[in-house]
């Protein structure tokens, strides 16, 4: 017969309930601290963008010819037809990559390099860098 008592046997049901309540409060406190930290990071990032201290974000739709299904950047795949929220500089690089893919497709088909740009009505201002008619959305 085992005469060894475990800790639960030494404590009354009321004491065990009090400990359980204390544990739940500690867990709630930890979760609340994590949630506050997450919200603080999001608000800080937004404030930096609004003050011009960080790069603005934008949404971009990946639009590639049939011969391509993704753009791979630093081992991250931007998949055809999906929308991503990215930094402005990443958006510019993705748009250039898509434009080059379409120019290459036009070349393979024996068309002028800007054939698909004309078909889609994509325009870029050399003065401001603004793009119109391209497959992306500003955030």
C-alpha positions in Angstrom: 0.0 0.0 0.0 1.3 3.4 -1.0 1.4 5.8 2.0 2.8 8.6 0.0 0.4 11.6 -0.2 0.4 13.9 -3.2 0.0 17.7 -2.9 -3.7 17.6 -3.8 -4.4 15.5 -0.7 -2.8 18.2 1.5 -5.0 21.0 0.3 -8.7 21.4 0.9 -11.1 21.8 -2.0 -11.4 25.5 -1.1 -7.7 25.9 -1.3 -7.5 24.1 -4.6 -10.3 26.3 -6.0 -8.5 29.4 -4.9 -5.3 28.2 -6.6 -7.2 27.4 -9.8 -8.7 30.9 -9.8 -5.3 32.4 -9.2 -3.8 30.5 -12.2 -6.7 31.6 -14.4 -6.1 35.2 -13.4 -2.4 34.9 -14.2 -3.2 33.4 -17.7 -5.7 36.2 -18.4 -3.1 38.8 -17.4 -0.5 37.2 -19.7 -3.0 37.1 -22.6 -4.0 40.7 -22.0 -0.4 41.8 -22.0 0.2 40.0 -25.3 -2.9 41.6 -26.9 -1.8 45.1 -25.6 1.7 44.6 -27.1 0.2 43.5 -30.5 -2.1 46.5 -30.6 0.8 48.8 -29.6 3.0 47.5 -32.4 0.2 47.9 -35.0 -0.5 51.5 -33.8 3.2 52.4 -33.8 3.6 51.1 -37.4 0.6 53.0 -38.6 1.8 56.2 -36.8 5.2 55.9 -38.5 3.6 55.5 -41.9 1.3 58.5 -41.3 4.3 60.7 -40.3 6.3 59.5 -43.3 8.8 57.7 -41.1 8.1 54.3 -42.6 7.2 53.1 -46.0 3.5 53.1 -46.9 1.8 49.9 -47.6 -0.2 49.1 -50.7 -2.2 46.2 -52.0 -1.1 44.6 -55.3 -2.7 41.9 -57.4 -0.2 39.5 -59.0 -1.1 39.4 -62.8 1.2 37.3 -64.9 1.0 35.7 -68.3 0.0 32.0 -68.6 3.7 30.9 -68.7 4.2 32.0 -65.1 2.4 31.1 -61.8 4.4 33.2 -59.3 7.1 35.7 -58.5 9.6 34.4 -56.1 11.3 37.0 -53.8 13.6 36.0 -51.0 12.0 32.5 -51.0 8.5 34.0 -50.7 6.1 33.2 -53.5 3.7 35.9 -54.7 1.2 33.7 -56.5 -0.7 34.5 -59.7 -4.1 36.1 -59.1 -3.7 36.7 -55.4 -3.7 40.1 -53.6 -0.9 41.0 -51.2 -0.3 43.9 -48.9 3.3 45.0 -49.3 5.6 47.9 -48.7 5.7 50.5 -51.6 9.2 49.5 -52.7 8.1 45.8 -52.9 5.0 46.8 -54.9 7.2 48.7 -57.3 9.5 45.7 -57.8 6.6 43.4 -58.3 4.9 45.7 -60.9 8.2 45.9 -62.8 8.6 42.1 -62.7 5.0 41.7 -64.0 5.7 44.2 -66.7 8.9 42.4 -67.8 7.0 39.1 -67.8 4.3 40.5 -70.1 7.0 42.1 -72.3 8.7 38.8 -72.6 5.4 37.1 -73.4 4.8 39.6 -76.2 8.3 39.0 -77.5 7.7 35.3 -77.6 4.5 35.8 -79.5 6.2 38.1 -82.0 4.4 41.3 -80.8 5.9 44.6 -79.8 7.2 44.7 -76.2 4.5 47.0 -75.0 1.6 45.1 -76.7 0.1 43.9 -73.4 0.6 47.3 -71.8 -1.4 48.9 -74.6 -4.1 46.1 -74.3 -4.5 46.7 -70.6 -4.3 50.5 -70.8 -1.5 50.6 -68.2 0.2 54.0 -67.9 3.1 55.3 -65.8 3.9 59.0 -65.3 7.6 59.6 -65.7 7.3 62.8 -63.6 5.4 61.5 -60.6 5.8 57.7 -60.9 2.0 57.3 -60.6 0.6 54.2 -62.3 -2.9 53.9 -63.8 -4.6 51.0 -65.3 -2.3 48.5 -63.6 -3.5 45.5 -61.7 -2.9 46.9 -58.1 -4.9 48.8 -55.5 -3.6 51.5 -53.3 -4.2 50.9 -49.6 
